[in-house]
Amino acid sequence: MPVTAVVGANWGDEGKGKMTDAWASQSDYVVRYQGGSNAGHTIINDYGKFVLNLLPSGVFDPHVINVIGPGVALNISDLMKEWNNLQARGIPAPQLVVSERAQVLMPYHVLFDELEEARLGANSFGSTKMGISPFYADKYAKLGIQVSELYDPEHLRTRLEASLAAKNVLLQHLYGQPPVQVDELIPELMKLAAWLKPFVTDTTTMLNQALAEGKHILVEGQLGSLRDPDHGIYPFTTSSSTLAGFASVGAGIPPHSIQRVLAVVKAYSSCVGAGPFVMELEGDAAEELRKRGGDAGEYGSKTGRPRRVGWFDAVATRYGCEVQGATEVALTNLDVLGYLDEIPICTAYELDGHKTMIFPVSEQLQYANPVIETVPGWKCDISHIRRFEDLPEQAQAYVALLEKLIQTPIRWVSNGPNREQLMDRV
C-alpha cells in the first residue's frame, strides 16, 4: 500500500493537525519525519482539544504505531511532558517508537537560539527560540548526538566535549556568557535517556517491513512549503525540509513509496514569524479575520503569537502545491469567511510593472504587490453542513475558483475544527 504524506502548502498553521488526526484512524503507522517541538498541530476530537509538538497525530488511536523518525529534532524533555500530559488527561497510552538514529536537541541548542536572536535584535528571523537552528547546524557539522549514543556514557562524554569546544569560545567571547560544562549536562541526560529507552528502536527496518506487508503509513510534516530552507522564503525559514520529498529521508522509507501527497491549504492566508508576506492585511480588517479564524482565533499553536493574516494568495499556494508534489488539496477554515459580503483573492503579483503567477525569490518578494479580485460571499454560517453540494452556491464557486487558480484538485473541504466537519468533494 502506498504511503500518504500530509504537508502544508503555505507558511504553516494550515490545519494539518485536523487532517492527520482524521486520517490516522485509517493508518497503521503515523510518522513525524522532520522538525522539532518548535511548532504544533492543534487537534480537536472526542477527548478534547490538544496541541501536539513532537508526538505524531496518531496517538489518539490505540491501533496506530506512532513513529518519531531519524529526521526529527528530538527534545526528550518536551516529548516527556507531552506524553505525561496525555496520560494526565485520560488518553490511553499510545504505541510510540523513537528512531535510534534520531538526534537529540540539547539545552545548549536552546541557549544559543535565544542568545543569537537577542544579538540580532531587529534583524532577527523570528525564531521560536526552541533550539532548532543550532540543532540542525550541529547535525550537518557532524557534532550532533544520536539517541543510540546516550547509552554509552564514555562515548557520550567524548562527543559532548567535541561539540562544546567551539561553542564555549563563542559563549565567552561573542555572547559574554559562562561556558557549558559537560558534567552539568550528563546527569539530566542520563535521566532522560532512561525514560526514553523503552521507546527506542530501529524504526527504518520496522517501516520498510511494514511496507513489505502492505501496511498503511501516514507521514506528517511540520510547517509548510514556504518555510522550507531550499524552496521557501529563505532566510525566514525553518532549518529542516518541510517538503514531502524529504519524508523518505526523514522517515527512512523509499522515495517511490510516497504516492499520495495531501497538501493542506487554508481558505485565507496566515503565518507566524518574520519574512515577506505579500497578502498581509493590517488594521481592523486583519484583526477581524484573526479574531474569527479557527477554533480560538489566529494565534500560533506553539508560541501563542498573533498570526499575520491576509486573503487567499493563489500565487504562493500554487507554488506551495507544486514544490510539495501535491496530488490533492484539503481546504480548511472555509467557514471563517462567512461574515464577508465580498471575498478578496490575490490572483497574481505585480512585479516590475508586470503581472505574474510565478512565486519569486525572497529578495524580489519585497517588491511584489498583490493583484486583488473579489467574489461574492455567502454571508451565512456553514459549519453545520456535511455535504459539499449542500453548501451555498457562492461557497462552492469560491472553492472551484481556488482550485482553478492553484491547478491542484481540492478533494477535501473543512468547515470547522472537528473531525466530522470535513467534506469529501469527489
N, C-alpha and C positions, 0 to 999 in steps of 0.2 A: 504494500500500500504506500503511495507517495506521501512525502512529508508536506505539511501545511505550515507556512510561515505567516504570522500576524505581525505587521510592521506599521509604522507611522509614515505618512506621506508628506507631512509638513514639518513643523518645528517641535513636535512632541505635544503631549496633552490632547491628543485627538480623540481619546476614548477607547484606547486599545484594551484597557482592563476589562471593559464590558464584553468585548468580542472574545478575548481569550477565556474569560470565565464561561461564556456561553458555549464555546467550542471545546473547552476542556472536558466537559461531560461526555463528549464523543471520542475522546482520545485515550490512548493507553499511557502515553508519556507526554509531559509538558516540560519544555527545556528553556531555561534562560541561557543565552549564549554570549552576551556582552554587557558592558556597563556594570554599575555597582549600585550602591544604595543612595545615589545622588538624584534619582527620580523615582516616581512611583506610579503604579496602576491602581486607580480607585475602582473598587468592586462593590456592588450592592446586590445582595442575594437574600435568601431566606434567613441567613444567620445575622444579617445586619449590614452595616457599611464598613469597609476595610480599605486601608491603603497598604499595598504590598510593594516593598522596595527591592528586596532580594529574593524572597520566596516566589517560586513560579505560581502562576494563576490557577493551577490545578489542585491547590491544597484543600479546596472545599469539597472535592470528590474523592471518597475513600479508595476507589479502584485505581486512581491515577498515580503513576510514579513520577514524582517531581524531581527534575534534574537541574543542578547548577553546573554548567559546563565549564570547560577549561578556559574559555574566553572571558569569564566574569571576574570583576574586581571584587574579591571576597572579603568583606569586612565581617569577621566572625562575630564580633561583639554585636553588631547591628542584626545579624542573622539570628543570634540567640534571643535578642529582645523581641524580634518579630515572632519567632517560634513560641516564646513564652506568652506573648500577647494572645496568640491564637488559642493556646491552652486555657488561659485565664477567661476567655470569652466563650468557652464551651465547645470549641471546634474539635472534633475527633482528631487525634494525632495523625497527620498525613504521612504518606510514604515520601521520604526525602532522601536523595542521594547527592553527594557532592564529589565532583571530579578530583582525583588525587593530583591532577595536573593544574588545577586552578591555582592562581596566585593570590597571596594574602595581602590585603590592604593594611598597612601598618599605621600606628599612631603618628609616626613622623611624616607620613604622607599627608595626613590631615593638617599637621602643623605647618608644613611647607606651603600647602594650598592657602591657608589663612594668611601667612606672612607675605606671600607673593601678591595676593590680591590687595593687601594693605599697602604694600610698596608701590604697586601700580596706580593706586588711587583712582582718579577719574578715568584713567586709561585701562582699567581692569576689564576682564572679559565676561563678567557676570557669573563667575564660578559659584557653585553651591557650597564650596569650601568643605567638601566631603573627601578630599584627597585623591580625586580621580585622575587629574592630570599628572601629579607627581607619581602616582602608582604606575600609569602606563609608560611614563618616561623611564622608570626603573625597569619595567618589563622589557622594553626594547633596548635598554642599555645592558641587559643581562645581569641586572642587580636585584631582580625580584626573588621572592621566596615562594616556592611551590608548597601546596598543602602537604605533600609527602615529606618535605624537608622538616616539618615541625616535629617529626617523631624520631629524629636523630639529633640529640641535644648538642653534641660537639660539632657536628657538621653545621647545624643551625647557627651556632655562635660564630663560626668562621665566616659564614655567608653574611650575617648581620654586620660583622666588623668590616667586611669588604664594602658593603653598601653604605655604611655610615662614615667611612673615611673622608670622602669628599664633602658629604653633607655637613659634617661638623665644622669644616672650614667655612662653608657658606653661612652656617648658623652664626658663627662667631664674628666673621669679618664683613658679611653683607647685611645680615639682619640684626646683629648685636644681641644674639641670644646665646644661652649656655649650650654646650654640646649635649647630645643624647648619648647616654651610657648604655651599653649592651646589657649590663647587669640589671638595669632598671626595666628593661623590656622583657627579659626571658621569663620571670615568674608569672606574669599575666598571660604571656603567650602559651605557657605550659597549661594553664587552667583552661584557656580557650581551646587549645588543641585536644585536651581530654574530653571536653564537651562535644567537639566536632567529630571525634574519631568514629563513633558508631555509624555515621552517615557517609564516610569516605569510601570510595570505590573507584574502579576503572570504568568510568561512565562511557568512554569511547567504545570499548568492547561490548558493553551492555547494549548500547543503542544500535550498533551495527548488527548484533544478534537479533534485536527486536525487529529491525528492518527485514532481515532474512526470514523471520517468522510471520511477516505480513502485518505487524502491529502498526497502529496509527500514532504518529508522532507529530506533536504541535510544537513549533519553535516560536518563541515570542521575543521581539526586540524591544529595546528601550529607546525613548525619544523618537525622532523622525528623520526623514531624508535630509532635511536642511540643516541638521546638526551633525551630519557625517563629516569627518575631517578631510575627506578627499573630494566629496561631491557637494558639500553644504556651504554655508556662509562663513567659511574659514576667515579669520581665526576664532570666530564666535561659535565654536562648535564644541561637542564633547570630544573625548580622546580615544574612543573606540568606534569602529564602523557600525553604523545604525542600519545598514542595508541587509536585505535578505540574503544577498550574495555572500555575506560574511558568516551566515549561520552555519554553513558547512564546516568552517574553520572553528568557530567559537563553540559549536556543539560537538564536533568530531564525527560528522556524517558525510557521505559522498555528495558532491555538488548536484549530481543528476537526480538525487532522491527528492529534492525540493521542486515539486511540480506545480504547487498551488501557492500563490502569494496574495494574501489578502491585505491590501493597503487600506488603513483606516484614515478617514478624512472627515473633518468637521464641516458642518454646513455654513460656517463662517470661519474667520481666521483668529488664532490666538497663539501666543507664545510667552514663555517665561525666560527672562535673561536678555542679555545685550545683543546688539547686532542689527543689521539692516532689516527693516520690516516695511515694505513698500506700502502695504494697505493699512497701516496703523491709523486708528481713529484717536482723536483727542477730545477732551471736554465732556459735555453732557452725553453726547452720543456714545462715547466709549464707556462711560460709567453705567449707562442704562443697559448696554449689551453685556457688560461684565457682571452686573447685578443679576441679570436674568439667566446667564449662561450656566447650564449644568445643574446638578442637584444642590450645590451650595455656592453657586457663583464661580467666576473665573479666577481662581486662586491656585497656585501651584500645589499639587498633592503632597510633595515633599517639603517644599520651602515655605508654603503659605504666602509667597509673594503674589501681589496682584498681577494677573496676566495682562500683557498688552493684547489688545483686541482690534479686529477690523472686519470688513466684509470679506466674502469669499474671494480668494486670489486664484484665478484659474491658471495663471502663468506658473506660479510656484507649485501649484498642486499637480498640474500636468507633468512638470519636470520631476516632481517627487515620485509620482507613479512610474514614470519612465525609468528612473535610476533604481527603483525597487524591483523592476520587472513585474509589476503588478498584473495578475491575471483577473482580478476583480477588486471592487472597492466596497467598503462599508461606510456609508454616510451617517454620521452621528449628529445629535443635537438639533435635528430639524425642527423640533417643537419650539425651540428657543425663539425662532424668528416669527412666531405667530402674532407678535404685537405690532408688526410693521405694516403700514399701508402700501409702501413700495419697498422692494429689497434691492439694494445696490449690489453689483457684482463687478469685480475687476476682471475684465475680459482681455486686456492686453496691457503692456507697458509702453509708455512713450519715452524713448531714449534717443538722444541726439537728433531730435526732430522727427523721428520715425516711430511708427507703431510696430511692436514686436511681440511674439508669443514665445520667444526664446528667453529662458531664465539666464541672466548674465552672471558673470563672476562678481564676487563681493565688492571689489573696487568700483565697479560700474553701477552696482545696485543703488549706491547713494545718489546717483543722478537720475534714477528711474522714477517716473510718475505714473500712477495708476490711471488707466482708461476705464471709466465707470459707465456701465449701463444699468438701468433699473428695470425690474419686472414687477408685476402686481403681487402683493402679498395676499395671504388668505385670512388674516385678521380673526383667527379663532384658535381655540385650544384643540390640538390634535393628539394629545398624549394618550387618549383613551382608544384611539383607532388601532386595530390589529392587522388590517389588510391594506396593502398599498393602494389597491384600486378603490378603497373607501376614503382615501384622502381627498381633500378639496382639489378641484382641477388646478388651481394655482400652485398648490404644493407639488402635485405630480409634474406640472410643467417646469417648475424650478429644478426638480431633480433631473428631468430629461435634458434641460439646458446645460446643467453642470456636467452631465455625462458626455454630452457632445463637445463641450469645451476641453475636458481633460482627456478625452479619447481613450477612456477605460470604462468597461461596463460597471455600473453601480448596481451590484447584486443585492445589497442589504441596506435597509434604511432604518435608523433608530430614532424613535420619537420619545425618549425618556430614559432614565438611568437604570431601570430594572430589566431583568432577563427577558420578561415577556413583552417588553416594548421594543421588539425587533421584528421587522417585516422582511420577508423574503420576496424580492422583486424579480420573480422569474419571468 
